[in-house]
Amino acid sequence: TALVRLGSKGEACKAWQMFLNAHGAKLVVDGNCGPLSIGAAKVWQASKGLVADGLLGPASRAKANAQ
């Protein structure tokens, strides 16, 4: 439930990277949310009609959990 953003590290970031890869991204799953992870998040968010801010916050988490 933690906010994942640029610079986030750890298991939540790894899970977000794996989710994004399952939806077309080609990220290295290293648990380090850098610019490529955030860019992929923005692409996914925009494709789902969300604010493309790159943050894994409540709205993005809810949309991801619904898939």
C-alpha positions as CSV (number, residue, x, y, z in Angstrom):
1,T,0.0,0.0,0.0
2,A,3.0,2.3,0.0
3,L,3.4,5.0,-2.6
4,V,5.8,3.8,-5.3
5,R,7.6,6.7,-7.1
6,L,10.8,7.7,-8.7
7,G,13.6,6.6,-6.4
8,S,11.5,3.9,-4.6
9,K,13.3,0.7,-3.9
10,G,12.3,-2.7,-2.7
11,E,9.6,-5.4,-3.1
12,A,6.8,-2.9,-3.9
13,C,8.8,-1.5,-6.8
14,K,9.7,-5.1,-8.0
15,A,6.0,-6.0,-8.0
16,W,5.1,-2.8,-10.0
17,Q,7.9,-3.6,-12.5
18,M,6.6,-7.1,-13.0
19,F,3.1,-5.8,-13.4
20,L,4.2,-3.3,-16.0
21,N,6.2,-6.0,-17.8
22,A,3.1,-8.1,-18.0
23,H,1.4,-5.2,-19.7
24,G,4.0,-4.6,-22.4
25,A,7.0,-2.9,-20.7
26,K,10.4,-4.4,-21.0
27,L,11.9,-3.4,-17.6
28,V,14.7,-5.0,-15.7
29,V,13.0,-6.2,-12.5
30,D,15.6,-4.9,-10.0
31,G,13.4,-3.2,-7.4
32,N,14.8,0.2,-8.3
33,C,12.2,2.6,-9.7
34,G,14.2,4.7,-12.0
35,P,13.2,6.8,-15.0
36,L,12.5,3.8,-17.2
37,S,10.1,2.3,-14.7
38,I,8.3,5.6,-14.2
39,G,8.1,6.1,-18.0
40,A,6.5,2.7,-18.4
41,A,4.1,3.5,-15.5
42,K,3.1,6.7,-17.3
43,V,2.4,4.9,-20.5
44,W,0.2,2.3,-18.7
45,Q,-1.6,4.9,-16.7
46,A,-2.4,7.0,-19.8
47,S,-3.7,3.8,-21.6
48,K,-6.1,3.3,-18.7
49,G,-7.4,6.9,-18.5
50,L,-5.5,7.7,-15.3
51,V,-3.4,10.7,-14.6
52,A,-0.1,9.8,-16.1
53,D,2.1,10.8,-13.2
54,G,4.2,7.6,-12.9
55,L,3.1,7.1,-9.2
56,L,1.7,3.9,-7.9
57,G,-0.9,5.6,-5.7
58,P,-4.5,4.7,-4.8
59,A,-6.0,5.2,-8.2
60,S,-3.4,3.3,-10.1
61,R,-3.3,0.5,-7.5
62,A,-7.1,0.1,-7.7
63,K,-7.0,0.0,-11.5
64,A,-4.1,-2.5,-11.5
65,N,-5.9,-4.7,-8.9
66,A,-9.0,-4.8,-11.1
67,Q,-7.1,-6.3,-14.0
